[in-house]
Amino acid sequence: MSCAKWRCSLFAKKTNVDGGCDFAARPDLPATVQPVFWSPAVDPSIMLFTRRPDLLPSVSFPSGGDIAAGRDSLDGRHAIDTAIGAQFLLPRGVDLGDPLAALIPFDDDTLDRIDAVSRLWRAWRGRVVPRDTRMTDDQRRRLRLKLQAADGRMNGASYREIAYAIFGRTRVAAEVWKTCSLRDAVIELVDSGRNLIAGGYLQLLRHRRRR
């Protein structure tokens, strides 16, 4: 199932508030106040849980202290631990109250999946949770600039106007525009932003690792 179809199916049983059409997100709410549920096939930080095998010793393990209301899909129940923003999937027949085990497939994203499980394990144990390292502070800053530049260009702004908005008029005016290094930087930001919008943003969900 494609990501778009999968996300739309989450709301198939909801009461329509959008004129009779099912949407992957509620159009009456801003994106910043509603969760987005991803497929584990797209985002390796989405954890898959299963029942703990009976052959393992029984243990008492705290879990589910800050679990937000989830969404049902054909795959099972999706939920979020709001304390660290971790998402996980309980396949059909598995309940949060069951003795749980993490299901980690051997694939190109195994290390990312282990990292996500480790962060959630620490949260549920009450330990210090390391920050998600898929993006550095500098990468987040660059991401904002790329999207700002692409948005400006898509709304009719010239490269120079975008440069004014990002770098300031004084800095841009200090050089001849046609040979200005900031002009090349803006063009690169616009192209990178467009690539992100066209689907490149999915790469942000994974660590940059050597394969």
N, C-alpha and C positions, 0 to 999 in steps of 0.2 A: 504494500500500500504506500502510495506517495506521501510525503510529509504533509502536503496541503490537504489531501483527502483525510489523512489520519487526524489532523488537527480539527477539521470540520466535524468529524464524527463525534468529537468530545461533546458537542453541543446539540447533537441530534435529538435528544430527549428534552431539551430545554424549551420553555415557552418562548415563542418568537416575539422579539421586541423590535424587529427591524423590517417590518413590512412584509413578512412572510418568507424571508430568506434566512437560511442558517449561515452564520459566519464563524470563523475560527476564533474571533474575539468579539466582545460586545461593543457594537458601534456607538453606544450611548455613554461609554466610559473611556477616559483617556488611557493610553497605553501604559502610563507610569503607575497606574493603580490596579492593574489586573495582571494576574500571572499568565505566563505563556508556557504551555506544556509541550515539551519536545519529545520526539521519539528517541529511544536509546540507539537506534540505527544512525541517527544524525548527530546526537550529542553524547559522547562517551562518558560524560559526568552523570548521566541519568542512570541510577543504579537499578539492577534487576534483583529482586528478592525471591527466594523460594523457601520452602519449609526445610528446617534443619533435619538432616538425616537422623533416624532413630539410633543408628549405630554409634553416634557421638554422645559423650556424657552430657547429662542434663545440667544446664547452668542457669543462674539467675542473672539477667542482663537488662538494665534499664533501657527503655526505648520509647519513642513516640511522645516526648514531652512537649514539643512545640509543633505538632503536625497540623497543618492547615487543611481545610476541607479540600478534597481532591476532585478529580474528574474521572468518570467511567468511560472507557473506550472498548473497542473490540479486543484489545490486548489484555485489559484488566483495569486495575484501579491505580491512577496516578495521584501522587500527593507530594507535598512540599514540607520539609522541615524549615520553618520560618527563621529559626535561630541563625542558621548559616546559609539559607537559601538553597539547600540541597533538595533535588527532586529524585523520586524513585518510583518504580513500578512494581505493583503486586499483581502477578498474573492471576487469572481467574482461579478460585479455589484456595488462594492464600490470603490470610488476614493478618493485619498488623499485630494482633494479639497472639499469633502463632509463634512458636520458636523459629526464628528466622536465620537464614544463611544468605550471603551474597553470592550471586551467580556471576562469575567473571569468565567470559569466553576468551580463548586464546586467539587473538587477532592483532591487527596493527595498532589497536587502541587499548590493549591490555593494561599498559602502564598508566594511562589516563584513568581507566576504570578503577584500578587499585588506589590511585591517589584520591579519587572521590570517596571510595569506601573508607579509606583511612581518615579523611576529614570528618565524615559522619560518625565513625566509631569514636573518635576523640570527643565529638560534641555530646554524644549519648553517654559517654563516661565522665563527662564534666571536666574534661581536660582542655588545655589551650588548643584552639583550632588554628592551624596555619592558614594564611590567606590563600585564596585561589591564585595560582601562579601562571595561569594561561595567558594573562596579559599583564605587562608591567605598567607602572604609572606613565612612563614615556609613551608606550604603545597606546594607552588610553587617550593621552593628549593628542597624539597623531591621528587617532581614529576620529576624534571630534573635529579636527581641522579638515580631514578628508571629506567627511559628511557635510560640513559647513560649506566647503568649496564646491562640492558637487551640487548641493542644494541651490547655492547661489547661481551657478551656471545654468541649471535646469530651469531656473526662474528668470532667465534673461540677463543676468549680470555679466558684465565683461570681465576678462581676466584682471584688468587693472582695478576695477571696482572690488573684486574679491580680494585682491592684494591690499587695498585700503582697509577693508574690514578685518583682515587677519593680522597684517603687519603695521598698519597705521600709515597715514598719508605722509608724514614727515620722512619716515624710513624709505618709502617707495619713491618719493620725489628726489631723494638724494642721488639717484642713479638714472641714467638714460633708459627709458622703459623698454625699448626694443632689444637692448642688450643686457637688461637688468637680470641678475641672478634670481631675484624674487619672482620674476615672470615665469622662469622655468620651474621654480618651486611650486607656483600656483597651478600651472598646467599639470604637473605631476600629481598634485593633490586632487585635482578634479578627476583625472583619469583613474586614480586609485579609488576615489570615492564612488565613481560609477561602477567600477569592478566589484566593490563591496555590495552595492545595491543590486547588482545583477546576479548575486549568489555567492560572491567571494566571502561574505560575512560568515558563512558556515565554517570557514577555516579558523575563525576566532574561537570556535568551540573546542579546539584541540591544541595540545602543546606542540610546539615545534621540536620535533625529535628526529634524530637520525634513524632511518629505517634499516 
